[in-house]
Amino acid sequence: MPKSKDDVQRIAVAPDDACIMLGIGKTKLFDLLKKQKLHSVKIGRARRITVASILRLLHGEAA
């Protein structure tokens, strides 16, 4: 059991964090989402980008 939130490996990140991870801007991020190159989920009003889809994109695999 994780002792703090820093011990938890995240499986989804906020759009701002995804932009930082990929080194792109928000416009490009949302373009990738629209083209279904990245997968996201809505949790209430919050959108989260799955880390798995970020890794697939970086490895050249389909979302």
mmCIF file as gemmi writes it, N, C-alpha and C atoms, coordinates in Angstrom:
data_model
loop_
_atom_site.group_PDB
_atom_site.id
_atom_site.type_symbol
_atom_site.label_atom_id
_atom_site.label_alt_id
_atom_site.label_comp_id
_atom_site.label_asym_id
_atom_site.label_entity_id
_atom_site.label_seq_id
_atom_site.pdbx_PDB_ins_code
_atom_site.Cartn_x
_atom_site.Cartn_y
_atom_site.Cartn_z
_atom_site.occupancy
_atom_site.B_iso_or_equiv
_atom_site.pdbx_formal_charge
_atom_site.auth_seq_id
_atom_site.auth_asym_id
_atom_site.pdbx_PDB_model_num
ATOM 1 N N . MET Axp A 1 ? 0.84 -1.181 0 1 0 ? 1 A 1
ATOM 2 C CA . MET Axp A 1 ? 0 0 0 1 0 ? 1 A 1
ATOM 3 C C . MET Axp A 1 ? 0.886 1.246 0 1 0 ? 1 A 1
ATOM 4 N N . PRO Axp A 2 ? 0.637 2.179 -0.928 1 0 ? 2 A 1
ATOM 5 C CA . PRO Axp A 2 ? 1.437 3.411 -0.973 1 0 ? 2 A 1
ATOM 6 C C . PRO Axp A 2 ? 1.306 4.208 0.315 1 0 ? 2 A 1
ATOM 7 N N . LYS Axp A 3 ? 2.412 4.802 0.724 1 0 ? 3 A 1
ATOM 8 C CA . LYS Axp A 3 ? 2.41 5.592 1.954 1 0 ? 3 A 1
ATOM 9 C C . LYS Axp A 3 ? 2.061 7.052 1.692 1 0 ? 3 A 1
ATOM 10 N N . SER Axp A 4 ? 2.264 7.519 0.461 1 0 ? 4 A 1
ATOM 11 C CA . SER Axp A 4 ? 1.899 8.884 0.101 1 0 ? 4 A 1
ATOM 12 C C . SER Axp A 4 ? 1.529 8.928 -1.368 1 0 ? 4 A 1
ATOM 13 N N . LYS Axp A 5 ? 0.953 10.057 -1.804 1 0 ? 5 A 1
ATOM 14 C CA . LYS Axp A 5 ? 0.568 10.162 -3.209 1 0 ? 5 A 1
ATOM 15 C C . LYS Axp A 5 ? 1.774 10.128 -4.137 1 0 ? 5 A 1
ATOM 16 N N . ASP Axp A 6 ? 2.957 10.455 -3.637 1 0 ? 6 A 1
ATOM 17 C CA . ASP Axp A 6 ? 4.172 10.391 -4.448 1 0 ? 6 A 1
ATOM 18 C C . ASP Axp A 6 ? 4.589 8.95 -4.734 1 0 ? 6 A 1
ATOM 19 N N . ASP Axp A 7 ? 4.091 7.997 -3.945 1 0 ? 7 A 1
ATOM 20 C CA . ASP Axp A 7 ? 4.418 6.582 -4.126 1 0 ? 7 A 1
ATOM 21 C C . ASP Axp A 7 ? 3.502 5.898 -5.14 1 0 ? 7 A 1
ATOM 22 N N . VAL Axp A 8 ? 2.492 6.611 -5.625 1 0 ? 8 A 1
ATOM 23 C CA . VAL Axp A 8 ? 1.513 6.031 -6.543 1 0 ? 8 A 1
ATOM 24 C C . VAL Axp A 8 ? 1.942 6.301 -7.979 1 0 ? 8 A 1
ATOM 25 N N . GLN Axp A 9 ? 1.946 5.25 -8.792 1 0 ? 9 A 1
ATOM 26 C CA . GLN Axp A 9 ? 2.238 5.425 -10.213 1 0 ? 9 A 1
ATOM 27 C C . GLN Axp A 9 ? 0.931 5.788 -10.903 1 0 ? 9 A 1
ATOM 28 N N . ARG Axp A 10 ? 0.902 6.942 -11.531 1 0 ? 10 A 1
ATOM 29 C CA . ARG Axp A 10 ? -0.317 7.441 -12.159 1 0 ? 10 A 1
ATOM 30 C C . ARG Axp A 10 ? -0.588 6.715 -13.473 1 0 ? 10 A 1
ATOM 31 N N . ILE Axp A 11 ? -1.867 6.413 -13.72 1 0 ? 11 A 1
ATOM 32 C CA . ILE Axp A 11 ? -2.247 5.768 -14.97 1 0 ? 11 A 1
ATOM 33 C C . ILE Axp A 11 ? -2.931 6.746 -15.917 1 0 ? 11 A 1
ATOM 34 N N . ALA Axp A 12 ? -3.249 7.933 -15.424 1 0 ? 12 A 1
ATOM 35 C CA . ALA Axp A 12 ? -3.84 8.985 -16.247 1 0 ? 12 A 1
ATOM 36 C C . ALA Axp A 12 ? -3.385 10.328 -15.697 1 0 ? 12 A 1
ATOM 37 N N . VAL Axp A 13 ? -3.212 11.294 -16.615 1 0 ? 13 A 1
ATOM 38 C CA . VAL Axp A 13 ? -2.705 12.604 -16.219 1 0 ? 13 A 1
ATOM 39 C C . VAL Axp A 13 ? -3.587 13.705 -16.795 1 0 ? 13 A 1
ATOM 40 N N . ALA Axp A 14 ? -3.529 14.868 -16.185 1 0 ? 14 A 1
ATOM 41 C CA . ALA Axp A 14 ? -4.255 16.031 -16.669 1 0 ? 14 A 1
ATOM 42 C C . ALA Axp A 14 ? -3.661 16.484 -18.002 1 0 ? 14 A 1
ATOM 43 N N . PRO Axp A 15 ? -4.45 17.168 -18.821 1 0 ? 15 A 1
ATOM 44 C CA . PRO Axp A 15 ? -3.926 17.645 -20.112 1 0 ? 15 A 1
ATOM 45 C C . PRO Axp A 15 ? -2.636 18.455 -19.99 1 0 ? 15 A 1
ATOM 46 N N . ASP Axp A 16 ? -2.53 19.324 -19 1 0 ? 16 A 1
ATOM 47 C CA . ASP Axp A 16 ? -1.299 20.106 -18.823 1 0 ? 16 A 1
ATOM 48 C C . ASP Axp A 16 ? -0.093 19.194 -18.594 1 0 ? 16 A 1
ATOM 49 N N . ASP Axp A 17 ? -0.282 18.149 -17.799 1 0 ? 17 A 1
ATOM 50 C CA . ASP Axp A 17 ? 0.814 17.205 -17.54 1 0 ? 17 A 1
ATOM 51 C C . ASP Axp A 17 ? 1.164 16.41 -18.796 1 0 ? 17 A 1
ATOM 52 N N . ALA Axp A 18 ? 0.139 16.036 -19.577 1 0 ? 18 A 1
ATOM 53 C CA . ALA Axp A 18 ? 0.387 15.304 -20.822 1 0 ? 18 A 1
ATOM 54 C C . ALA Axp A 18 ? 1.188 16.173 -21.798 1 0 ? 18 A 1
ATOM 55 N N . CYS Axp A 19 ? 0.872 17.466 -21.839 1 0 ? 19 A 1
ATOM 56 C CA . CYS Axp A 19 ? 1.617 18.392 -22.701 1 0 ? 19 A 1
ATOM 57 C C . CYS Axp A 19 ? 3.085 18.432 -22.298 1 0 ? 19 A 1
ATOM 58 N N . ILE Axp A 20 ? 3.33 18.492 -21.007 1 0 ? 20 A 1
ATOM 59 C CA . ILE Axp A 20 ? 4.707 18.523 -20.515 1 0 ? 20 A 1
ATOM 60 C C . ILE Axp A 20 ? 5.421 17.215 -20.85 1 0 ? 20 A 1
ATOM 61 N N . MET Axp A 21 ? 4.738 16.095 -20.637 1 0 ? 21 A 1
ATOM 62 C CA . MET Axp A 21 ? 5.337 14.791 -20.91 1 0 ? 21 A 1
ATOM 63 C C . MET Axp A 21 ? 5.725 14.652 -22.383 1 0 ? 21 A 1
ATOM 64 N N . LEU Axp A 22 ? 4.871 15.177 -23.267 1 0 ? 22 A 1
ATOM 65 C CA . LEU Axp A 22 ? 5.097 15.036 -24.701 1 0 ? 22 A 1
ATOM 66 C C . LEU Axp A 22 ? 5.887 16.196 -25.303 1 0 ? 22 A 1
ATOM 67 N N . GLY Axp A 23 ? 5.998 17.288 -24.565 1 0 ? 23 A 1
ATOM 68 C CA . GLY Axp A 23 ? 6.711 18.451 -25.089 1 0 ? 23 A 1
ATOM 69 C C . GLY Axp A 23 ? 5.942 19.171 -26.184 1 0 ? 23 A 1
ATOM 70 N N . ILE Axp A 24 ? 4.607 19.185 -26.051 1 0 ? 24 A 1
ATOM 71 C CA . ILE Axp A 24 ? 3.755 19.834 -27.049 1 0 ? 24 A 1
ATOM 72 C C . ILE Axp A 24 ? 2.814 20.816 -26.355 1 0 ? 24 A 1
ATOM 73 N N . GLY Axp A 25 ? 2.141 21.627 -27.146 1 0 ? 25 A 1
ATOM 74 C CA . GLY Axp A 25 ? 1.175 22.574 -26.615 1 0 ? 25 A 1
ATOM 75 C C . GLY Axp A 25 ? -0.215 21.967 -26.533 1 0 ? 25 A 1
ATOM 76 N N . LYS Axp A 26 ? -1.121 22.709 -25.892 1 0 ? 26 A 1
ATOM 77 C CA . LYS Axp A 26 ? -2.491 22.211 -25.72 1 0 ? 26 A 1
ATOM 78 C C . LYS Axp A 26 ? -3.227 22.044 -27.045 1 0 ? 26 A 1
ATOM 79 N N . THR Axp A 27 ? -2.983 22.943 -27.989 1 0 ? 27 A 1
ATOM 80 C CA . THR Axp A 27 ? -3.657 22.832 -29.288 1 0 ? 27 A 1
ATOM 81 C C . THR Axp A 27 ? -3.306 21.505 -29.953 1 0 ? 27 A 1
ATOM 82 N N . LYS Axp A 28 ? -2.031 21.151 -29.961 1 0 ? 28 A 1
ATOM 83 C CA . LYS Axp A 28 ? -1.593 19.88 -30.556 1 0 ? 28 A 1
ATOM 84 C C . LYS Axp A 28 ? -2.152 18.697 -29.774 1 0 ? 28 A 1
ATOM 85 N N . LEU Axp A 29 ? -2.171 18.792 -28.442 1 0 ? 29 A 1
ATOM 86 C CA . LEU Axp A 29 ? -2.713 17.713 -27.615 1 0 ? 29 A 1
ATOM 87 C C . LEU Axp A 29 ? -4.168 17.439 -27.966 1 0 ? 29 A 1
ATOM 88 N N . PHE Axp A 30 ? -4.971 18.502 -28.034 1 0 ? 30 A 1
ATOM 89 C CA . PHE Axp A 30 ? -6.388 18.307 -28.325 1 0 ? 30 A 1
ATOM 90 C C . PHE Axp A 30 ? -6.61 17.881 -29.774 1 0 ? 30 A 1
ATOM 91 N N . ASP Axp A 31 ? -5.698 18.239 -30.68 1 0 ? 31 A 1
ATOM 92 C CA . ASP Axp A 31 ? -5.742 17.738 -32.045 1 0 ? 31 A 1
ATOM 93 C C . ASP Axp A 31 ? -5.5 16.227 -32.056 1 0 ? 31 A 1
ATOM 94 N N . LEU Axp A 32 ? -4.525 15.768 -31.271 1 0 ? 32 A 1
ATOM 95 C CA . LEU Axp A 32 ? -4.255 14.326 -31.164 1 0 ? 32 A 1
ATOM 96 C C . LEU Axp A 32 ? -5.442 13.584 -30.566 1 0 ? 32 A 1
ATOM 97 N N . LEU Axp A 33 ? -6.118 14.191 -29.595 1 0 ? 33 A 1
ATOM 98 C CA . LEU Axp A 33 ? -7.313 13.572 -29.016 1 0 ? 33 A 1
ATOM 99 C C . LEU Axp A 33 ? -8.427 13.489 -30.06 1 0 ? 33 A 1
ATOM 100 N N . LYS Axp A 34 ? -8.619 14.567 -30.802 1 0 ? 34 A 1
ATOM 101 C CA . LYS Axp A 34 ? -9.672 14.603 -31.826 1 0 ? 34 A 1
ATOM 102 C C . LYS Axp A 34 ? -9.424 13.548 -32.899 1 0 ? 34 A 1
ATOM 103 N N . LYS Axp A 35 ? -8.154 13.357 -33.268 1 0 ? 35 A 1
ATOM 104 C CA . LYS Axp A 35 ? -7.783 12.37 -34.284 1 0 ? 35 A 1
ATOM 105 C C . LYS Axp A 35 ? -7.675 10.96 -33.71 1 0 ? 35 A 1
ATOM 106 N N . GLN Axp A 36 ? -7.988 10.818 -32.425 1 0 ? 36 A 1
ATOM 107 C CA . GLN Axp A 36 ? -7.958 9.543 -31.7 1 0 ? 36 A 1
ATOM 108 C C . GLN Axp A 36 ? -6.577 8.904 -31.696 1 0 ? 36 A 1
ATOM 109 N N . LYS Axp A 37 ? -5.535 9.743 -31.652 1 0 ? 37 A 1
ATOM 110 C CA . LYS Axp A 37 ? -4.161 9.263 -31.496 1 0 ? 37 A 1
ATOM 111 C C . LYS Axp A 37 ? -3.831 9.094 -30.015 1 0 ? 37 A 1
ATOM 112 N N . LEU Axp A 38 ? -4.596 9.776 -29.166 1 0 ? 38 A 1
ATOM 113 C CA . LEU Axp A 38 ? -4.493 9.65 -27.707 1 0 ? 38 A 1
ATOM 114 C C . LEU Axp A 38 ? -5.871 9.32 -27.162 1 0 ? 38 A 1
ATOM 115 N N . HIS Axp A 39 ? -5.895 8.615 -26.046 1 0 ? 39 A 1
ATOM 116 C CA . HIS Axp A 39 ? -7.154 8.25 -25.4 1 0 ? 39 A 1
ATOM 117 C C . HIS Axp A 39 ? -7.297 9.041 -24.105 1 0 ? 39 A 1
ATOM 118 N N . SER Axp A 40 ? -8.509 9.539 -23.874 1 0 ? 40 A 1
ATOM 119 C CA . SER Axp A 40 ? -8.775 10.249 -22.626 1 0 ? 40 A 1
ATOM 120 C C . SER Axp A 40 ? -10.085 9.763 -22.034 1 0 ? 40 A 1
ATOM 121 N N . VAL Axp A 41 ? -10.265 10.064 -20.767 1 0 ? 41 A 1
ATOM 122 C CA . VAL Axp A 41 ? -11.506 9.756 -20.066 1 0 ? 41 A 1
ATOM 123 C C . VAL Axp A 41 ? -11.964 11.012 -19.334 1 0 ? 41 A 1
ATOM 124 N N . LYS Axp A 42 ? -13.263 11.12 -19.166 1 0 ? 42 A 1
ATOM 125 C CA . LYS Axp A 42 ? -13.812 12.213 -18.376 1 0 ? 42 A 1
ATOM 126 C C . LYS Axp A 42 ? -14.216 11.648 -17.02 1 0 ? 42 A 1
ATOM 127 N N . ILE Axp A 43 ? -13.784 12.323 -15.972 1 0 ? 43 A 1
ATOM 128 C CA . ILE Axp A 43 ? -14.166 11.97 -14.607 1 0 ? 43 A 1
ATOM 129 C C . ILE Axp A 43 ? -14.815 13.228 -14.04 1 0 ? 43 A 1
ATOM 130 N N . GLY Axp A 44 ? -16.131 13.224 -14.023 1 0 ? 44 A 1
ATOM 131 C CA . GLY Axp A 44 ? -16.828 14.461 -13.686 1 0 ? 44 A 1
ATOM 132 C C . GLY Axp A 44 ? -16.538 15.481 -14.774 1 0 ? 44 A 1
ATOM 133 N N . ARG Axp A 45 ? -16.046 16.652 -14.377 1 0 ? 45 A 1
ATOM 134 C CA . ARG Axp A 45 ? -15.678 17.678 -15.356 1 0 ? 45 A 1
ATOM 135 C C . ARG Axp A 45 ? -14.212 17.6 -15.764 1 0 ? 45 A 1
ATOM 136 N N . ALA Axp A 46 ? -13.465 16.729 -15.137 1 0 ? 46 A 1
ATOM 137 C CA . ALA Axp A 46 ? -12.029 16.627 -15.397 1 0 ? 46 A 1
ATOM 138 C C . ALA Axp A 46 ? -11.743 15.65 -16.538 1 0 ? 46 A 1
ATOM 139 N N . ARG Axp A 47 ? -10.859 16.043 -17.437 1 0 ? 47 A 1
ATOM 140 C CA . ARG Axp A 47 ? -10.389 15.156 -18.501 1 0 ? 47 A 1
ATOM 141 C C . ARG Axp A 47 ? -9.02 14.637 -18.122 1 0 ? 47 A 1
ATOM 142 N N . ARG Axp A 48 ? -8.798 13.343 -18.311 1 0 ? 48 A 1
ATOM 143 C CA . ARG Axp A 48 ? -7.507 12.728 -18.03 1 0 ? 48 A 1
ATOM 144 C C . ARG Axp A 48 ? -7.054 11.941 -19.248 1 0 ? 48 A 1
ATOM 145 N N . ILE Axp A 49 ? -5.779 12.076 -19.563 1 0 ? 49 A 1
ATOM 146 C CA . ILE Axp A 49 ? -5.164 11.377 -20.686 1 0 ? 49 A 1
ATOM 147 C C . ILE Axp A 49 ? -4.475 10.137 -20.115 1 0 ? 49 A 1
ATOM 148 N N . THR Axp A 50 ? -4.74 8.981 -20.705 1 0 ? 50 A 1
ATOM 149 C CA . THR Axp A 50 ? -4.123 7.769 -20.163 1 0 ? 50 A 1
ATOM 150 C C . THR Axp A 50 ? -2.636 7.731 -20.515 1 0 ? 50 A 1
ATOM 151 N N . VAL Axp A 51 ? -1.846 7.339 -19.546 1 0 ? 51 A 1
ATOM 152 C CA . VAL Axp A 51 ? -0.403 7.217 -19.744 1 0 ? 51 A 1
ATOM 153 C C . VAL Axp A 51 ? -0.126 6.131 -20.782 1 0 ? 51 A 1
ATOM 154 N N . ALA Axp A 52 ? -0.931 5.082 -20.787 1 0 ? 52 A 1
ATOM 155 C CA . ALA Axp A 52 ? -0.754 4.005 -21.767 1 0 ? 52 A 1
ATOM 156 C C . ALA Axp A 52 ? -0.869 4.54 -23.193 1 0 ? 52 A 1
ATOM 157 N N . SER Axp A 53 ? -1.824 5.45 -23.433 1 0 ? 53 A 1
ATOM 158 C CA . SER Axp A 53 ? -1.971 5.984 -24.789 1 0 ? 53 A 1
ATOM 159 C C . SER Axp A 53 ? -0.808 6.91 -25.145 1 0 ? 53 A 1
ATOM 160 N N . ILE Axp A 54 ? -0.257 7.608 -24.162 1 0 ? 54 A 1
ATOM 161 C CA . ILE Axp A 54 ? 0.927 8.441 -24.399 1 0 ? 54 A 1
ATOM 162 C C . ILE Axp A 54 ? 2.099 7.551 -24.808 1 0 ? 54 A 1
ATOM 163 N N . LEU Axp A 55 ? 2.29 6.457 -24.098 1 0 ? 55 A 1
ATOM 164 C CA . LEU Axp A 55 ? 3.377 5.53 -24.428 1 0 ? 55 A 1
ATOM 165 C C . LEU Axp A 55 ? 3.194 4.893 -25.79 1 0 ? 55 A 1
ATOM 166 N N . ARG Axp A 56 ? 1.945 4.511 -26.126 1 0 ? 56 A 1
ATOM 167 C CA . ARG Axp A 56 ? 1.667 3.937 -27.455 1 0 ? 56 A 1
ATOM 168 C C . ARG Axp A 56 ? 1.993 4.944 -28.552 1 0 ? 56 A 1
ATOM 169 N N . LEU Axp A 57 ? 1.612 6.212 -28.341 1 0 ? 57 A 1
ATOM 170 C CA . LEU Axp A 57 ? 1.903 7.255 -29.319 1 0 ? 57 A 1
ATOM 171 C C . LEU Axp A 57 ? 3.405 7.387 -29.524 1 0 ? 57 A 1
ATOM 172 N N . LEU Axp A 58 ? 4.15 7.393 -28.449 1 0 ? 58 A 1
ATOM 173 C CA . LEU Axp A 58 ? 5.598 7.542 -28.539 1 0 ? 58 A 1
ATOM 174 C C . LEU Axp A 58 ? 6.278 6.343 -29.19 1 0 ? 58 A 1
ATOM 175 N N . HIS Axp A 59 ? 5.645 5.172 -29.08 1 0 ? 59 A 1
ATOM 176 C CA . HIS Axp A 59 ? 6.206 3.961 -29.686 1 0 ? 59 A 1
ATOM 177 C C . HIS Axp A 59 ? 5.67 3.732 -31.089 1 0 ? 59 A 1
ATOM 178 N N . GLY Axp A 60 ? 4.845 4.669 -31.584 1 0 ? 60 A 1
ATOM 179 C CA . GLY Axp A 60 ? 4.325 4.574 -32.946 1 0 ? 60 A 1
ATOM 180 C C . GLY Axp A 60 ? 3.204 3.59 -33.135 1 0 ? 60 A 1
ATOM 181 N N . GLU Axp A 61 ? 2.541 3.212 -32.057 1 0 ? 61 A 1
ATOM 182 C CA . GLU Axp A 61 ? 1.437 2.266 -32.135 1 0 ? 61 A 1
ATOM 183 C C . GLU Axp A 61 ? 0.122 3.018 -32.201 1 0 ? 61 A 1
ATOM 184 N N . ALA Axp A 62 ? -0.909 2.37 -32.677 1 0 ? 62 A 1
ATOM 185 C CA . ALA Axp A 62 ? -2.242 2.983 -32.752 1 0 ? 62 A 1
ATOM 186 C C . ALA Axp A 62 ? -2.817 3.152 -31.355 1 0 ? 62 A 1
ATOM 187 N N . ALA Axp A 63 ? -3.627 4.197 -31.195 1 0 ? 63 A 1
ATOM 188 C CA . ALA Axp A 63 ? -4.281 4.445 -29.904 1 0 ? 63 A 1
ATOM 189 C C . ALA Axp A 63 ? -5.322 3.412 -29.715 1 0 ? 63 A 1
